Structures are given as C-alpha cells and as structure tokens.
C-alpha cells in the first residue's frame, strides 16, 4: 500500500504528538532520530549564502527616535537586544518583491501588524529573532515574507537538494495553515513548498521532496522519518523557523528538534522562533536559542 500501513500512520501520528500511545516504543523501532548522526560541515564544500537583504526605506530613515518609540508604544511592542532596526509602518517600506505586494493587496491587508512591523526589518536584516505574539497576530507572514526574499537570493536548488527554508510546527493543523500561506505568496514566483506531517500517506510527501521544494513545513516526527530514510536532507537549509516553539517543548518534541537542528549548519543559519504570550519557559528557551548566535533579537507584542 502506498504511504505505508495504517499501523505506520498511527505511529507517525503518535510521534507528531511527542509520545507513543502504547507506551514506550518497542526496541526494534528505537527512539526517533537515533540513526541520525550530527553533521560535520566542511564549509568550503557548501554553497555560500547571504542573509542580510534589508535596505531601510527613506520614509523609515526620516523617523526620529521619538517617532520610533511612540510607534512601538502604540503598537505595544517591546524589545530585548541591541541595534534593533526601526519598525516599518507600511508594507511598501519593507520593499518586498512586487508579486508579494500584489498578493497583499489582493488579500486586502492595509498595514503591517505589530509583529510584522518590527519583525520584517529584523528578519530581512539577517538577525535571528524570537517573536512572541498571539494567535491571529500575523506572525506567519512575519517570517514567511522575509523567507521568500531570502530564498530568491540563494542559488537554485539542484537535484538531490533539500529545502532552503524549514518551518517546524507542533501540529498538522498549524503546518497546513502555514503551507497555505506559503503557497499563496510563493505561487507567483518559482518558489515551491510542501507540508509533511504524520497521519497521512507518505508517498505524495516523498514525491514533493524528491522533486525539490524551497520551503518545507513539517511536524518533527514525520521529518525525522524522512531524514532517517534519506528521503530528504537539510544541507541547503539556511532559514530555520520554529513556529510555536514553546508548544513543541510542551508536547515533548525537544529530542526530535535537537536531532533535526544537528542536521543544519546552525551557526550560519538564519533562525526565527515564535512563542505564545505568557510562557514560563521563555527565558530558558531564549538562552538555548542565543547560544548559537550573538545577534538574536526578541520582539514581543503584548
């Protein structure tokens, strides 16, 4: 049967919940990701890449410090970090490609939300970012639109290459929502995306990955399966997003996330995390996140 047996699908679903419904997994299956080995990167053999594509718009340049502080106060934006770029107050100030602007207009978006206003300049600058925002705040666009700019500045994928942008999400539902946004904004260019998650046939997901996609949105369990089976790889991944990272920790995904991150050249990769407001785990998560970079930035919309 294409996509595996129902037993396989049930096991995938349990992995993507961070547990096995039947208790500890049988020894023959082992622990998720145990066959993956931490990559030893030879940077001379990897494609070079840029991650700072931000050119401050003239209108933003003219903002005084008072203007910036007043805008952040009204939008309830708080920051932690140094050298944060000024926020944008309109979409055109982020200077996205025209096809992105056209899609924004078609969807009747009038102005950036708080997390977008500050998140766009941070992400486009190549700064690593932890963003805390409520559901419905526009956080998906805050990392996907800069991802599109990042992808368009990278070498084209070659046969056998994995995705350039990886978005990890805790649930199938969130992964599918993100993939729909990625499709809407990438379809006018040649940016391809796919969504991989447990509880669904593997065949179509494998075919997408083998054909090559620039953006992969995945739940940790199913991605681990594909990495172990050699169906994809992360050697080209230079833009990493952990969406609702705190929720993934709550669901027990930390071991899987660590295994996945070991497959990426993290020190040089653009990293973004999103969190839900009011999470007690934030400080420890930010500390762990900051260990790989000296340029991390916290953007909090209350």
N, C-alpha and C positions, 0 to 999 in steps of 0.2 A: 504493500500500500504506500503510495507516495505520501511523504510527510511523516511516516512512522506510524506506529500503532497507537491505540488510544492510551495504552499504558505509558508510552513515551510522552504523549501530550500531557497526561496528568502529572508526570514527573517534572516536565518543563514548567507547568503552572505552579507547582509547589516551589520550585526553585525561584520563580519570579515573585513569590511571596516570602522568600527568605527562610523557608522551612520545608520539611517533608512531612506530609500529613500522616504517614505511617510510622513516624518516629525516626530514629537515627537511620541514615541510608545504609543499605547493605554494603558490605566491604567491596563487592565486585564493582560497584559504581564509584566508590571513593568520594572525596569531597570535591565540590565544584572548583574547577581550575587547578587541581593538584598536578595535572600533566603539563601545565604551562610553566615555563621557566623564564625568570627575569631576563629581559633583553640586555645584551652588552652592545651598546651602539658604537659603531665606527662612523663618526660624523662626516668623515671625508667621503663616505660612500652614499650619504643621504642627500636628497635634493635640498638646496638652500631655499630658505623662505623668509619673507618679510612679514611683519605683523603690525607695523605702525603705518596706517594709511590716513591718519586724521590731519586735515588741513582746516584750521579754525576759520570759520566764515567771518567776513568783515563785520557783519552785524554783531556777532559774538565778541569779536575783538573790541568793539566800541563799548561793551558793557563795563561799567565801573564796578569796583569791589562792592559798593553799596547795592548796585543793581543785582549782582550775583547773590549776595546774602539775602536780599529781600525776596528774590525769586525762590530761593531754597526755603526760606521761612514760610512763604505762602503755600508751597507745594509739600511742606513737611518733610523735606529731605535732610537727613543727617549723614555725615561722612566720617570715616576713620581712615587715615592715611595721609600721605604728603604729596604735594604737587598735583592735586586733582584738577583736571581741566574744567573750564567754565561749562555750565549746562547750556544746551540749546533750547530755545523757546519755540521753535517751529521746525517742521520736518525738513524743509529745504536747507536749513542751516547745517544739517548733518551731511549734506552733499552726497546722498545715495545715488546710485545709477538711475537713469530716467525710468527704466521699466519697474523699478521698485516704487518710485514716486507715483507712477501711473496706477499701480495696484493699490497704493494707499488712498489715492483719490477715488478709485472705483469702490473701495470699501468705506468711503465717507469718513475717514479719520481726519479730524480737523487740526489737532495739535498733539504733541507727544504727552504721554502720561508722565508722572513724576519719575518712575524708574527708567523710562525711556529718555527723558530729558537729560538726566545725568548719566545714565548707563551708556547711551550711544557714544559720547565723546570718550568715555573711559575705555570701552571695548574697542573702538576704532583706533585708539592710540596704542593698542597692543598691551595695555595694562591688564593684569589679572584682577578679577573682581569677584567679590561676594555680594550678591544683591538680596536684600530682604524686602519682600513685598507680598501683599495679599493676593489671593486668587482673583482674577479679573482685572489686575492692575496693568496688564500689557507686558508682563515680564518675558513672554515668549519672543515677541518682536524685539525686545531689548537686547537679546543675544543672537537671534537668527538673522536680522538685517546686517549687523556687522559681520556675521559669519559669511554671508553672501559676498560682501566686499572682500573679505579675507580669501575666500575660495577663488574669486576672479583674478587675484594677483598671484596665484600659485601655478606651477607647471601643470599641464593637462595630465590626467590620470593615464597610466599605461596599463597594458594587460597584466592582471595579477595584483594590481594595487588595491588597497583597501580605501576607506573613506578619508577625506581630509578633515571633515567635521564630524565629531562623535557627540551625540547627546544621550546621556544616560538618564532614564526616568524610572520611578519606582513601580509604575503600573502600566498595564496595556492601555488603559483608557487615556492616561496622560500622554503616553508615547504616540498614540493615534492622533490626538489633538495637535501635538507638535508637528507631526508629519504632514497634516493637512495644511498648516501654516507654511511649512517648508515648500510644499508643492505649489501653493498659491503664489508665493513670491519668487520661486525658482523657475517656474514653467516658461516664463518669457525669455529666460537665458538658457544656457545648456547645462544648468545645474540639476542633477538628478538626485533623488532622495528615496530612501526606503525605510520601513519600520519593521523591526524584528522583535518578537515577543513570544513567550510561551503560551501554550494552549491553542496554537494554530498550526496548520501544516507547515513543515519546514521547507518543502520543495520550492514554492514560489519565492520565499525569502532568500533561499540559497541562490536561485537564479538571478534575482536582483543584484545580490552582492557579487556574483561572478561576472555579471555584465559590467559592473563598475558603477558606483554611486559616490557623489561628492559628500553627501550628508547621510549619515546613518543614525536613526533614532532607535534606541534599544533598551530593553529591560536587561538587567545584569545577567540573569540566569541563562537566557537564550543566547546572548552574545558570548558568554563563556563556552557554551556548547559549540558554537561555530568556530571560535578561536581554537579550541582543542581539536576539532575535526579538520582544521586547516581550510575551512570554507571562506575565511576572510583573514585579514591581518590589519595591524594598526601602524605599520611603518610609515605611512604617509600622513597619519593623524597629527595635525598641528593646531587644532582648535577643539578644545575639550570643554563640554558643559555637563555639569551635574545638576539636573533640574530637580528641585525639592530634595536636596542632598540630605537634609535632616530627616526627612521621611524615609529615605532609603536606609539610613542608620537605624531608625526605629524598627524597620522591618527586618533587620538582621543582614543587610547586604554588605556590610563593611568588608568581610573577607573577599567577596567577589569583586568589589570595587578596587581593592588593593591589587588583586591579580590582574585586573584589566589595565589599571594605570601602569603596572610594571611592563606592559607591552608597548608603552608610549614613551617617546623621548620627552618626559615631563619637564625637565629643566628648561627646555627651549620652547615648550608648547604654550600657546595662549589658553589660559584656564579661566572658566567662569563657573561660579556656583550660585544657585538660587536657594533661598530658605524661606520658610513661612515665618511670620512675625511671632514673637514671644517664645522662641525656642530656647530652652535652658542649655542645650548642647552647643549653642553658637560659639562661645569663646574657645572651647576646646577644638571645635571644628575649624575655626579661623586659624588657630595656632598650627594645626596639622597642615592646612592649606598653605600657610605662609612659609612653611619650611622649604618649599621648592622654589620660592621666588622672593626677591626683596622689593618687588614693585606691586604688591597686592593692594587693593582698594576696596573698602566697604562702602556700599551705598544702601542706605536704609530709608524706606518710605514708610512712615507710620500712618 
